[in-house]
Structures are given as C-alpha cells and as structure tokens.
Amino acid sequence: MRYFKIVAILCFFLANQATAQEKLTKEERLGEWFNDAKLGIFMHWGYYGVNGIGESWSMYHKQITYDDYMAQGKKFTAKNYDPEAWAKLFKKIGARYAVLTTKHHDGVALWDTKVSKLNVVDKTPAKRDLVAPLVDALRKEDLKVGLYYSLIDWSHPDYDVVFPRPDTRKNYPQKNQNQLSPWQRFLRFNHGQMKELHDQYHPDLWWFDGDWEQSSEAWQAESTKDTLLKWNPNIIVNSRLKTYGDYSTPEQGVPVVRPDGSWEFCMTMNDNWGNFPSDTNYKPVSQIIRTFVEVIASGGNLLLNIGPKPDGTIGDKEMERLEALGEWVNKHESAVFGTKAGLPYGHFYGPTLLSKDETKIYLALFDTPNNYISLKGIQNKVKSIKVVGNGQELSFERNGGAAWNNIPGILRIEVPKTENLDANVTILEVELEDPLKLYRGHGQAVELN
C-alpha cells in the first residue's frame, strides 16, 4: 500500500512539474540561453552549392530548370564533411549556438526523412543522414542546436509553384491520403517532417522560413506553435511562423533603431547564403566585427552565415573571417558575454554595452579618437577606465556640470596608446562605484531598470 502511495505522489509531482514547464513564458524560454548567446553560426548547405547558384530561388526565378537544379544532387558528396571539426571551430570562436538548413525551399532534406524520397540519403552520393552527426557534435561542445526548416516545399506535388515543375509525386508517398484535400496532405507532410526532426534531434530552436507565402490560418501557425511547445516546453521559435515566433529576425541590414524585445540579426559574409564561388564580394573582417558589436550593443545576437561546399568543407574566405572574429571575441570576452544592451543614444558616440549589474560600461571605439574620448550623463563616481584585452589604465576627469542640480558634466577620457588600439574595434571598460545612474536632462538621475 505504501508503495502505491509513493508512486501516486511521484506521479502527481511529475504531472505538476510538466504543467509548470508548459507554462513557461516567452521571456523565461528566451532567458534560459538565447538572450545571452551573442553569436550563432548559420549554415546554408544544399544542392545549390554544387553549381554555385541561388539556393532554391534560382528555380523560382527560372534561372535554372527544376530537373537541372535537382541534377546537382549527383555531385553533393559530403565526402569531407567533418561535423566534429565544425562544432569545435564554432565553440573556439565564441559561438553559443548553430543553425543548419535541414530543408530549404527546394524540398531536399539533409536527413533520412520517411515522408519524402527527396533527401540526401536516397538521392546523393552522401547516402547518409547529415543532420545527426552535427547535432551530436554541437551538443558535445555544449552548443545549442537550431534547425532551419522551410515551411514551403517547391517540390511537393500539393504545393503550388510559379515555375515549370515536372510530376514529383514519386518522391512523396501519399498512400491512404486520397480523402484529404491537397492542402491537408501538404500540412500532414510538414507536420510529419517536423515530428521527425523533433523526435530524432530534439532541437533547442526552430528557425522557420517561407511563412510569407501563406496566411497564418493556412499554416495553422498557432496550433503548430502549441505543438512545438507540447513536444518541448523550452523550445524557442524565430519570427517566421507569422506572429507566433518568440523573437524578431531581421536579415542583411542592421536595424538603425534598437529593436524591441529579443532579436537576432542574420547576415552573409558575401552576398549569398550558399556556396557561391563566383561571388567574391566578401565583407572585410572589420565590417563583420563592427556589425557584431553593433548588434550585441543593441541587445541582439549575430547569426553569421557560412555556405559549406558540396564536399562538406568550409571555404578559405569564410574560415579566415570566422577565425578573425573569434580572435576578437576571445580578446574582448569580458565585454561580450555577461553583458546587455548599452546606453541610450546620446551619451557616447558609438556602440556601448553594460554589465548585467550595471556597474561597468563598455565603450566601443570604431576609429582612432582625437584629443580625448567623451562620455556624457554619468552620475556615478568612476573607479577606473581601462582598455579591454591589454589592461592599459586610462586617466579621466570631469568638466562642466552642476553638482548642486545633479548635472554631471562630461567625462573626458585619455586616448589609449596607439599600440593598444585594436585593429578592428577597441573596447574600453568604465567601472563605476555603484549601479549606473544617468542624467537625461532637467536635473534628473535615471536608473535604466
């Protein structure tokens, strides 16, 4: 009898725990890791890298026929694919998560999906699941796993497209589905693939794409989100599930005004997402590092893209930039991690960050300053100012202000020695005696929180 009581109590406890998990708010789920991640790596890997053409969109824009596009699969070998090396690289450069395109709009799955024969196991020389080993490698490096999944599938026979496409039913088994409408069959297919990805890989983040082609009602976006949360109460979903995402996902153009809430900026290193050898318009290292600083200073994460080659190697230009970004991140780790969005506009001419306890301000210098560095509106006493990464102590003094009316004047900071200025972005750490109080005008001190 006592045994049954213990079992009953245990079951009650577990049920209540599950209920509590299901009630996690969006802020709680994002706060678990995403809001502190700062850097993620995006991987666009697929057939399109064989010819070096636009991923899926080259079909859409009729730059290549459907058959010729799919013929690229014959050279998608993944023969030099080393997921452990990828994961170790991402960890080394300071990334906290990675997102892989498990299926782009072309419908080609990088795993052994059972609801479509259009996958790398059945159709390419790779002949194996390419998602599983990367997921395992990322988890060994304690990196969070994001899976990109296109809601649209331009190969599915029940999904309408604007370009010529042959009969593709042979790649999509639909036994015992005649009683369903075409759209119902497509939704069942999508759900089936998402369930496979969840059951096999248990992602920490779903990165959807393609939601613009249908309405929220058509996608059944609300019930999809409910299902994802039922599968994993801690799951995080990007903004491309109509209005049911957890954070915003601008791409390619850094927001000028700081976005509200949690957000992530995804960006390519050149002008294309996939492997595109003819595209040599690579962003210089300095631009990538400056972009990273701008993004984290506004409270976001940078999701920096790479386009691996069909054999699974990462190109030299991309490796060069990843390594350089990693060097900068590791040098300035104290200012990158454990920090949050910085000062409101007007206090400093450049991006800033704050330590979470608001006793340290980090100032980003994009260019070599002249005469002195100016910081405005800081009510607190300053303990020290130093250059992050080499420790040079900088002298400082206040000028102006009116203490009798809580007006702090301008803090003038010494310019660092030339040899202590970073080649890309220099960071100064301003340590305060107590949590930050700002002067915003009219003699008022303002606490940010």
C-alpha positions as CSV (number, residue, x, y, z in Angstrom):
1,M,0.0,0.0,0.0
2,R,2.8,2.3,0.9
3,Y,4.4,1.6,-2.5
4,F,1.3,2.7,-4.3
5,K,1.1,5.9,-2.3
6,I,4.8,6.7,-3.2
7,V,4.0,6.1,-6.9
8,A,0.9,8.2,-6.7
9,I,2.9,11.1,-5.0
10,L,5.6,10.8,-7.6
11,C,3.1,10.8,-10.5
12,F,1.4,13.9,-9.0
13,F,4.8,15.6,-8.7
14,L,5.8,14.8,-12.2
15,A,2.4,16.0,-13.6
16,N,2.7,19.3,-11.7
17,Q,6.3,19.7,-12.9
18,A,5.2,19.1,-16.5
19,T,2.4,21.6,-16.1
20,A,4.8,24.2,-14.7
21,Q,7.1,23.6,-17.7
22,E,4.3,24.1,-20.1
23,K,3.5,27.5,-18.5
24,L,7.0,28.9,-19.2
25,T,6.6,32.4,-20.6
26,K,8.3,33.5,-23.8
27,E,10.7,35.6,-21.6
28,E,11.6,32.6,-19.5
29,R,12.3,30.5,-22.5
30,L,14.4,33.1,-24.2
31,G,16.2,34.0,-20.9
32,E,17.3,30.4,-20.5
33,W,20.1,30.9,-23.0
34,F,19.1,32.8,-26.2
35,N,19.3,36.3,-24.7
36,D,22.9,35.7,-23.6
37,A,24.1,33.8,-26.7
38,K,25.5,36.8,-28.6
39,L,26.9,34.7,-31.5
40,G,25.4,31.9,-33.6
41,I,26.6,30.3,-36.8
42,F,24.1,29.8,-39.7
43,M,24.9,27.0,-42.2
44,H,23.2,27.0,-45.7
45,W,24.2,23.7,-47.1
46,G,22.5,22.0,-50.0
47,Y,22.4,21.2,-53.7
48,Y,22.7,24.8,-54.7
49,G,26.3,24.8,-53.7
50,V,27.3,22.4,-56.4
51,N,26.8,24.9,-59.3
52,G,27.2,27.9,-57.0
53,I,23.7,29.3,-57.7
54,G,21.0,30.9,-55.6
55,E,19.6,28.5,-53.0
56,S,16.1,27.4,-54.3
57,W,15.5,30.9,-55.6
58,S,17.3,30.1,-58.9
59,M,14.4,27.8,-59.7
60,Y,11.8,30.3,-58.6
61,H,13.3,33.0,-60.8
62,K,13.6,30.4,-63.7
63,Q,17.4,30.8,-63.9
64,I,17.6,27.0,-64.0
65,T,15.1,24.3,-64.8
66,Y,13.8,22.1,-62.0
67,D,15.4,19.0,-63.4
68,D,18.8,20.7,-63.8
69,Y,18.6,22.0,-60.3
70,M,17.9,18.6,-58.9
71,A,20.7,17.1,-61.0
72,Q,23.1,18.9,-58.8
73,G,22.5,16.2,-56.2
74,K,24.7,13.8,-58.2
75,K,27.7,15.9,-57.0
76,F,26.6,16.6,-53.5
77,T,29.1,14.1,-51.9
78,A,29.7,15.4,-48.3
79,K,32.9,13.2,-48.6
80,N,35.0,15.6,-46.5
81,Y,32.2,16.5,-44.0
82,D,33.7,16.7,-40.5
83,P,30.9,17.8,-38.1
84,E,33.2,17.5,-35.1
85,A,35.6,20.0,-36.6
86,W,32.8,22.3,-37.4
87,A,31.5,22.2,-33.8
88,K,35.0,22.7,-32.4
89,L,35.5,25.7,-34.6
90,F,32.2,27.3,-33.6
91,K,33.0,26.8,-30.0
92,K,36.5,28.2,-30.4
93,I,35.3,31.4,-31.9
94,G,32.8,32.1,-29.2
95,A,29.5,30.9,-30.8
96,R,26.9,29.7,-28.4
97,Y,24.5,28.1,-31.0
98,A,24.4,27.0,-34.6
99,V,21.5,26.7,-37.1
100,L,21.6,24.2,-40.0
101,T,19.3,24.3,-43.1
102,T,17.7,20.8,-42.7
103,K,15.5,21.6,-45.7
104,H,15.4,24.7,-47.9
105,H,12.5,25.7,-50.2
106,D,13.7,23.2,-52.8
107,G,12.4,20.4,-50.6
108,V,15.7,18.5,-50.3
109,A,16.1,17.1,-46.8
110,L,19.5,16.6,-45.2
111,W,18.2,13.7,-43.1
112,D,16.7,10.4,-43.8
113,T,13.1,11.5,-43.8
114,K,10.5,8.8,-44.3
115,V,7.8,11.1,-45.7
116,S,9.8,12.1,-48.8
117,K,12.3,10.4,-51.0
118,L,13.8,13.7,-51.8
119,N,16.6,13.5,-49.3
120,V,20.4,13.2,-49.3
121,V,20.3,9.5,-48.3
122,D,18.2,8.4,-51.3
123,K,19.3,11.0,-53.9
124,T,23.0,11.8,-53.4
125,P,26.4,10.1,-53.1
126,A,26.5,11.2,-49.5
127,K,24.0,8.4,-48.7
128,R,23.7,9.2,-45.1
129,D,22.0,11.5,-42.6
130,L,23.9,14.7,-42.4
131,V,22.0,16.3,-39.5
132,A,22.5,13.7,-36.8
133,P,26.3,13.8,-36.6
134,L,26.3,17.6,-36.5
135,V,23.7,17.7,-33.7
136,D,25.8,15.2,-31.7
137,A,29.0,17.2,-32.3
138,L,27.3,20.5,-31.3
139,R,26.0,19.0,-28.1
140,K,29.4,17.6,-27.2
141,E,30.7,21.2,-27.4
142,D,27.8,22.4,-25.3
143,L,26.4,24.5,-28.1
144,K,22.6,24.9,-28.6
145,V,21.1,23.3,-31.7
146,G,19.0,25.2,-34.1
147,L,17.2,23.6,-37.1
148,Y,16.2,25.6,-40.1
149,Y,13.0,24.3,-41.7
150,S,11.3,25.7,-44.7
151,L,7.5,25.7,-44.4
152,I,7.2,25.9,-48.1
153,D,8.3,23.0,-50.3
154,W,8.6,23.8,-54.0
155,S,9.0,20.2,-54.9
156,H,5.9,18.8,-53.2
157,P,3.1,17.9,-55.6
158,D,0.5,19.6,-53.4
159,Y,2.3,22.9,-53.2
160,D,1.6,25.3,-56.0
161,V,4.6,27.0,-57.6
162,V,5.1,29.7,-60.2
163,F,7.7,27.9,-62.3
164,P,7.5,24.8,-64.5
165,R,7.8,21.6,-62.5
166,P,7.5,18.0,-63.6
167,D,5.3,15.5,-61.8
168,T,7.0,14.9,-58.4
169,R,4.6,12.5,-56.8
170,K,7.1,9.6,-57.0
171,N,9.1,11.4,-54.3
172,Y,6.3,11.9,-51.9
173,P,4.5,8.8,-50.7
174,Q,0.8,9.6,-50.2
175,K,-0.8,6.2,-49.6
176,N,-4.3,6.4,-48.0
177,Q,-4.4,10.2,-48.3
178,N,-6.9,10.5,-51.2
179,Q,-9.6,11.5,-48.8
180,L,-7.7,14.6,-47.9
181,S,-7.5,17.9,-49.8
182,P,-4.2,18.8,-51.4
183,W,-3.5,21.4,-48.7
184,Q,-4.4,19.0,-45.9
185,R,-2.0,16.5,-47.4
186,F,0.7,19.1,-47.5
187,L,0.2,20.1,-43.9
188,R,0.3,16.5,-42.9
189,F,3.6,16.2,-44.7
190,N,5.0,19.3,-43.0
191,H,3.9,18.0,-39.6
192,G,5.5,14.6,-40.3
193,Q,8.8,16.1,-41.1
194,M,8.8,18.4,-38.1
195,K,7.9,15.4,-35.9
196,E,10.9,13.5,-37.3
197,L,13.2,16.4,-36.6
198,H,12.0,16.7,-33.1
199,D,12.0,13.0,-32.3
200,Q,15.4,12.4,-33.7
201,Y,17.3,15.6,-32.8
202,H,15.4,17.5,-30.1
203,P,16.3,21.0,-31.3
204,D,16.6,23.9,-28.9
205,L,15.5,26.3,-31.6
206,W,13.3,26.1,-34.6
207,W,14.3,28.5,-37.4
208,F,11.4,28.6,-39.8
209,D,11.3,30.3,-43.2
210,G,8.9,30.8,-46.0
211,D,5.8,31.8,-44.0
212,W,5.2,34.8,-46.3
213,E,3.6,32.6,-49.0
214,Q,0.6,31.7,-46.9
215,S,-1.6,33.2,-44.2
216,S,-1.3,32.3,-40.5
217,E,-4.6,30.4,-40.8
218,A,-3.4,28.4,-43.8
219,W,-0.2,27.4,-42.0
220,Q,-2.1,26.7,-38.8
221,A,0.6,28.7,-37.2
222,E,-1.0,28.9,-33.7
223,S,-1.6,25.1,-33.4
224,T,1.9,24.5,-34.8
225,K,3.5,26.6,-32.1
226,D,1.3,24.9,-29.5
227,T,2.5,21.5,-30.8
228,L,6.2,22.6,-30.7
229,L,5.7,23.7,-27.1
230,K,4.0,20.4,-26.2
231,W,6.9,18.5,-27.6
232,N,9.4,20.7,-25.8
233,P,8.2,23.3,-23.3
234,N,11.6,25.1,-23.5
235,I,11.6,25.5,-27.3
236,I,12.4,28.8,-28.9
237,V,10.9,29.8,-32.3
238,N,12.1,32.5,-34.7
239,S,9.8,35.2,-36.1
240,R,8.9,33.4,-39.3
241,L,5.9,31.5,-38.0
242,K,3.8,34.5,-38.7
243,T,3.0,36.2,-35.4
244,Y,3.8,33.2,-33.3
245,G,7.5,33.5,-33.1
246,D,9.4,34.4,-30.0
247,Y,12.0,36.9,-31.3
248,S,12.5,39.0,-34.4
249,T,14.8,38.0,-37.2
250,P,16.0,40.9,-39.4
251,E,18.4,39.9,-42.1
252,Q,21.2,41.5,-44.1
253,G,20.6,45.1,-42.9
254,V,21.5,46.0,-39.3
255,P,18.5,47.8,-37.7
256,V,19.3,51.5,-37.2
257,V,16.9,51.8,-34.3
258,R,17.3,49.3,-31.4
259,P,14.5,46.6,-31.9
260,D,12.1,45.9,-29.1
261,G,12.4,42.6,-27.3
262,S,14.7,39.7,-28.1
263,W,16.2,39.7,-31.6
264,E,18.8,38.2,-33.9
265,F,20.4,39.6,-37.0
266,C,21.3,37.1,-39.7
267,M,23.9,38.0,-42.3
268,T,26.0,36.5,-45.1
269,M,29.7,37.0,-45.4
270,N,29.4,37.9,-49.1
271,D,26.1,38.4,-50.9
272,N,24.8,34.8,-51.0
273,W,23.8,32.3,-48.4
274,G,25.1,29.1,-50.0
275,N,28.4,28.2,-51.5
276,F,28.8,30.7,-54.4
277,P,32.4,30.7,-55.7
278,S,31.8,33.5,-58.3
279,D,30.6,35.8,-55.5
280,T,33.8,37.4,-54.3
281,N,32.2,40.5,-52.7
282,Y,33.2,39.4,-49.2
283,K,32.7,41.8,-46.3
284,P,36.1,42.7,-44.7
285,V,36.8,41.4,-41.3
286,S,36.5,44.9,-39.8
287,Q,32.9,45.2,-41.1
288,I,31.9,41.8,-39.6
289,I,33.4,42.6,-36.2
290,R,31.8,46.1,-36.2
291,T,28.4,44.6,-37.2
292,F,28.8,42.1,-34.3
293,V,29.5,44.9,-31.9
294,E,26.6,47.0,-33.2
295,V,24.2,44.1,-32.8
296,I,25.1,43.0,-29.3
297,A,25.2,46.6,-28.2
298,S,21.6,46.8,-29.2
299,G,20.7,43.7,-27.3
300,G,20.7,41.2,-30.2
301,N,22.6,38.1,-31.4
302,L,24.5,37.9,-34.6
303,L,23.7,34.8,-36.7
304,L,26.7,34.8,-39.1
305,N,26.2,32.6,-42.2
306,I,28.6,30.2,-43.9
307,G,27.9,28.2,-47.1
308,P,29.8,24.9,-46.9
309,K,30.9,23.3,-50.2
310,P,29.2,20.2,-51.5
311,D,32.0,18.0,-50.1
312,G,31.5,19.4,-46.6
313,T,34.4,21.8,-46.4
314,I,34.3,25.4,-45.4
315,G,35.9,27.9,-47.8
316,D,39.1,29.7,-47.0
317,K,37.5,33.1,-47.2
318,E,34.9,32.1,-44.6
319,M,37.4,30.4,-42.4
320,E,39.6,33.5,-42.4
321,R,36.7,35.6,-41.2
322,L,35.5,33.1,-38.6
323,E,38.9,32.9,-37.2
324,A,39.4,36.7,-37.1
325,L,36.0,37.2,-35.4
326,G,36.9,34.5,-32.9
327,E,40.2,36.2,-32.1
328,W,38.4,39.5,-31.4
329,V,35.6,37.8,-29.3
330,N,38.1,35.9,-27.2
331,K,40.2,39.0,-26.6
332,H,37.1,41.0,-25.5
333,E,35.2,38.2,-23.8
334,S,34.5,40.2,-20.7
335,A,32.7,42.8,-22.7
336,V,30.8,40.3,-24.9
337,F,29.4,37.8,-22.5
338,G,27.5,38.6,-19.4
339,T,26.6,42.0,-20.8
340,K,23.4,43.6,-22.2
341,A,22.4,46.4,-24.4
342,G,24.1,49.6,-23.6
343,L,23.4,53.3,-23.0
344,P,20.6,55.2,-24.8
345,Y,21.6,57.2,-27.8
346,G,23.4,60.5,-27.0
347,H,25.7,59.5,-24.1
348,F,28.5,58.2,-26.3
349,Y,29.4,58.4,-30.0
350,G,29.5,54.7,-30.7
351,P,28.0,51.4,-29.5
352,T,28.1,50.6,-25.8
353,L,27.3,47.6,-23.6
354,L,26.5,47.3,-19.9
355,S,27.4,44.6,-17.4
356,K,24.3,42.9,-16.1
357,D,24.8,44.5,-12.7
358,E,25.2,47.9,-14.4
359,T,28.5,48.6,-12.7
360,K,30.5,48.6,-15.9
361,I,30.1,50.4,-19.1
362,Y,31.8,49.1,-22.2
363,L,32.6,51.7,-24.9
364,A,33.3,50.7,-28.5
365,L,35.8,52.7,-30.5
366,F,35.4,52.1,-34.2
367,D,38.0,54.7,-35.2
368,T,41.1,56.3,-33.6
369,P,39.9,59.1,-31.4
370,N,41.4,62.6,-31.4
371,N,42.3,64.6,-28.3
372,Y,40.0,62.8,-25.8
373,I,37.1,60.4,-25.6
374,S,33.8,61.9,-24.3
375,L,31.2,60.2,-22.1
376,K,28.1,62.2,-21.1
377,G,25.5,62.0,-18.4
378,I,27.1,59.5,-16.0
379,Q,26.0,60.4,-12.4
380,N,28.2,57.8,-10.7
381,K,31.7,58.1,-9.4
382,V,34.1,56.3,-11.8
383,K,36.6,53.8,-10.2
384,S,38.7,53.1,-13.2
385,I,38.8,53.1,-17.0
386,K,41.0,50.6,-18.9
387,V,41.4,49.1,-22.4
388,V,39.9,45.6,-22.6
389,G,42.3,43.0,-23.8
390,N,45.6,44.6,-22.6
391,G,44.7,46.4,-19.4
392,Q,46.1,49.9,-20.1
393,E,44.7,52.2,-17.4
394,L,43.4,55.4,-18.8
395,S,43.2,58.7,-17.0
396,F,40.0,60.7,-16.9
397,E,38.4,63.8,-15.5
398,R,35.1,65.6,-15.4
399,N,34.5,69.1,-16.8
400,G,31.4,71.2,-16.5
401,G,28.3,70.1,-14.9
402,A,26.4,71.5,-11.8
403,A,26.6,69.2,-8.8
404,W,24.0,71.2,-7.0
405,N,21.5,70.3,-9.7
406,N,22.6,66.7,-10.3
407,I,24.2,67.6,-13.7
408,P,27.4,65.5,-14.0
409,G,29.1,67.3,-16.9
410,I,31.3,65.5,-19.4
411,L,33.7,62.7,-18.5
412,R,36.9,63.2,-20.6
413,I,38.9,60.0,-21.1
414,E,42.5,59.7,-22.2
415,V,43.1,58.3,-25.7
416,P,44.7,54.9,-25.5
417,K,48.3,54.4,-26.7
418,T,48.4,53.6,-30.4
419,E,49.8,50.1,-29.8
420,N,46.8,49.4,-27.5
421,L,44.1,50.3,-30.1
422,D,42.6,47.2,-31.6
423,A,42.9,46.9,-35.4
424,N,39.1,46.5,-35.7
425,V,37.2,47.7,-32.6
426,T,38.8,48.9,-29.4
427,I,36.7,48.4,-26.2
428,L,37.1,50.5,-23.0
429,E,35.8,49.3,-19.7
430,V,34.4,52.1,-17.4
431,E,34.0,50.7,-13.9
432,L,31.6,52.5,-11.6
433,E,31.4,52.6,-7.8
434,D,27.7,51.6,-7.9
435,P,24.9,50.7,-10.4
436,L,24.6,53.1,-13.2
437,K,22.5,56.3,-12.9
438,L,22.1,58.5,-15.9
439,Y,21.5,62.2,-16.3
440,R,18.9,62.6,-19.1
441,G,18.2,66.3,-18.7
442,H,16.2,68.6,-16.3
443,G,18.4,67.7,-13.4
444,Q,17.0,64.2,-13.1
445,A,19.0,61.0,-12.5
446,V,17.6,58.0,-14.2
447,E,18.1,54.3,-13.4
448,L,17.8,52.1,-16.6
449,N,15.8,49.4,-14.9
